[in-house]
């Protein structure tokens, strides 16, 4: 592919060969994705074991999340160039020092924009940072505070172009905008 750098050629050669109409292709991609997650699980297990052997977990706040999910043919697409739930609903796992609050589950949406403020709050670090979201740290002691509030999302394929898509989620509703249309869904 003339004009493409090595990474772009690799992506075009890989993704360009996937047939969205082929259940075998989609199954193979999904299997590869799950294999990658299993590999990550093994690596995290080794890391946490290493940390525990050295007494480091007792004083460490561990956070595991992802920047996006993946699509495997949902909505007619592959990869992660849209803002549907398959892409935006990612894990956020927090392990507190000394394993306190083990097993606590808070069923609430948390934008990544709130992550920095929350982690600083959990670590009792007081920095006055502009343009960070609100902290969700207080939810841990009172999960009832995890009220449904608007969650915003945006996707831009390249920095120099306007948004390709944007979303607002609230109270079970999803407003999904693209340059050509805006859609409203009850989820």
N, C-alpha and C positions, 0 to 999 in steps of 0.2 A: 504494500500500500504506500504509494509515493507520498512524501510529506509527513509520514507518521514516525514518531520516535519508537524505540524498541518496545516500551511499555504499551503504547497504543496499538502497535502491530500485534503484540501478544494478546491483548484484550479482543481485538477484532478477529483474530484467528480463532480464539477460544469461543467467545460468545457468538460469533458469526456462524459457527457450525452447529449450534443448538437449534433443533427444530421444536418450536413451541407446540406443534401439533403432535409430537411424538411422546406418548406416555413413558417410553423407555428412556428417552433423553432427559425428561423432567425427573424421573425416578433416580437416574444416575446422578444428576446434579444434586438432588436432595440427599442422596446417600453420601456424596462427597462432603456436603455441608455438615451432615451429622457426624461423619468421621472427623472433620475438623474440630467440632465441638467436643467429641470424645477425647481427642488429642489434647485440647485445652484443659479439659477436666483432669487428665492425668498429670499435666504439667503443673496445674494449680495444686493438686494433691501433693506433689513432690515439694513444691515451694512451701506450702503450709507445714508439711512434715519437717522440712529443714528449719523453718522458723520456730516451730514448737520445740524441736530438739535443743535449740539455742536459747529458749525462753523469751523469744521475741514476740510471740503472739500475745502474750500477757499485756504488753504495752503498745499494741499496734491496732489501729483502726484500718480494717481491710474493706475495700470497696471494689466490687466487680460489676461492670456494666458493659454496654456495647453502644457504639454510635448509631447502629441501625440494624434492622433485620434484613431478610432477603425475600424476594418473590420467586416463586417457582411456577410461573404461568398464571397466578392469580391476576385478575384484571388485565390479562393479555400481555403481561410483561415478565421480564427476568431481571434479576439483580436488585438494584435499590435506587431507582430514579423517580420514585413517586412517594406519596405520603399516606398510603393506606396503612391500616393497622398492622399488617404483616411486617411493615418496615419500621413503624414508630413504637410499637409495643415491645420493648426490650427489657431484659432483666435488670434489676438493680438490687444487688445483694450487699448488705452491710454487716460485717462482723465486728462487734465492739471489743475493745480490750478486755481480756479476762473472760470472754464468751458470755458476758451478761446479756440479758434479753434474748437468749437463744430461742429460736422458734417463733419470734414475734413476726406476724405478717400484717402489713398495713395495705389494704386494698385501695390504693389511690394512685392517680396519675401524677407523675413527678417529671417536669421538664428538665432536660439537662442544664438549662440555664440556671436552675436552682441548686445545682449540685455543689458548686464552689462555695456559695454562701452557707449551705447546710454543713458541709465538711468543716469549714472554718468555725462555725457555731459549735459543732460537736467536739471540736478540738480546743474550744475556748480561746480561739485566736481572734483578736479584735482588730480587724483592718477595715478602713473605710474605703471600700472599692465601689467605683461607679459601675453602672450597667450590669449588675449581677442580680439574679432573681431573689425572691424571698427564701428564707431558710425553712425547711420542713423538720428541723431537729426537734421541735416541741411535740411533733406528732408521735414521737417514740414513747414519750411518757403519757400522752393522751391521744390515742389513735382517732378519737372522735373529732379532733381538730382537723383531720384530713378532709375538709369539705371539698366538694366538687367545684373547682374553679376553672376558668378558661385555660386551655392548654393550646399554645400556638405552635405551628410548625411551618417551615418553609424549605423549599428546595430550589437551588439554582444550579444549572448544569455547568455554567462557567461564570467566573466572578464578574466579567465585564458585561453580562446580559441581565435583563430583569428576571424576577422570579419566574420559574417554570410553573410551580404550584405553591399554594399556601393552604393552611388548614386552621380551623378553630374548632376545638372539641369542648363541649360542656353539657352537663346534665343529660348524657346519653345522645347528644346530637353531634353531628359532624358537618361543618361547612367546609366544602372542598372547592378551592378556586384554581382555575387555570386561565391562561390568557383568552381562550375561546369560550369559556363557560364557568359558571359557578353552580355547584350542586349541593343539595342539603339532604342529609340522611339521618334517620333515627337508628342508632346502633344498638 
